[in-house]
Amino acid sequence: MIENTLWHPVAASADLAGEPLAVVLLEQAVVLWRDAAGVAHAWADQCPHRGAKLSLGRVCGDRLECPYHGWQFAASGQCVQVPAVPAFTPPATHTARTFAACERYGLVWVQLQTAEMSEPAVADFAAEDDSRLRKLLCGPFDVATSAPRLVENFLDMAHFAFVHEGWLGARSASAIDGYQVESRPVGVWVTQCKVWQPQPSLHGGAAAQVEYTYAVEAPYAAVLTKVPESSAAAAPDFREAIGLFICPVGPEQSRVWFRLATLDTASDDEALRSFQRTIFSQDQPVLESQTPRRLPLDPRAELHTVADKASAAYRRYLKHLGITFGVC
C-alpha cells in the first residue's frame, strides 16, 4: 500500500513529553516516545513478548519499558533487559517493530514503511522558513470522514458563501470567478483564486476580495497562501500561509492540524486558535454528513461544474498516485 511509504503527522511535538503516547495511523496502533536526548521514536504499540500495549509502559532514560513484564527496549528497538531472567542476553530477534519518525512544523511525522531516501519527504510548508511570519499550530481536530474529503473541502471555495456565511463568504457574492489549475508531477497547483470575504481574518476589518493560491504536493496535505491585508508595507512576494496536515487514522476517520504562518503579532495564541476552531466547527458537521465518507475517484460518481475543477484535479492526482486509503 503506497500510503505506508508516505510521511504522515500523528501528534503535536509539544504533546510528546516524558510519557509514551498512543496514536493510530492508517489503522496501525503506534506508540511515540522520546529518548534521553529528546529524539522522537515511533514503534508498533505492541510488545513482541505477549502483545501488551507499550504505550502503557514508561520511558527509562534511553529505553522503553513494557508495562506487563518490564522488558526494556533500546532506541533501536532491540530488547536489552528481561527482568525475569536477569542473566539472559536477548538475541537480535527480540525486537520491537520500529517505524521512521521525524519532527517538522511542530508535528511528529511517521512513515510505516521505510523508503530509500536521505531526508524525510514530509509535505512542504515553505512559509515555515520565513522569519517575518509568526508560526502557530492549531488542533488537533478529530473528524469522522476520510482525509481526501478534508483536502477537497480545503480546496473548495464555493462553500464559503454558505458554510462560512458572514465569515469567509456571503450569499450575495457566491459566484466563483475563473481560476487556474495546473497538474504537476508532484501534485496540483490552483492559482488566481478570488473570493469575496466579509471577515477575511481574526480582526475582521472591511470586507474584501481575497486572492488565494493552493498547493497540493502530498495526498493528505495542502497549503493555502494569500496576500495579507498589510501587504503594502511588506515585500512584493510577501504571503501568509495556512497548512492543512492530516493523519489518516482510518479510511473514514481523520485527525487534522492547521499550521499558521501569519503576520498577526497582536493576537494571542488562544485568539488565533479560537478563530480557526470557529471556522472548522462550521465545516465539520457538513463534512461528516457527506456520503460516502470516502472520496469517490470515479468522475461519474458525483456531479461536477467548472467551479469544481480544483477538486477534479485533486481526484485525478490521487488516482495517478495509486492512493487506496480513504477513497472509493
Beta strands, then each sheet from edge to edge (+ up, - down):
strand 1: 8-12
strand 2: 21-25
strand 3: 28-34
strand 4: 40-44
strand 5: 58-60
strand 6: 63-65
strand 7: 72-74
strand 8: 79-81
strand 9: 98-104
strand 10: 107-111
strand 11: 134-143
strand 12: 180-184
strand 13: 187-197
strand 14: 208-218
strand 15: 221-226
strand 16: 240-250
strand 17: 253-262
sheet 1: 1+ 10- 9+ 4- 3+ 2-
sheet 2: 5+ 6- 7+ 8-
sheet 3: 11+ 17- 16+ 15- 14+ 13- 12+
end
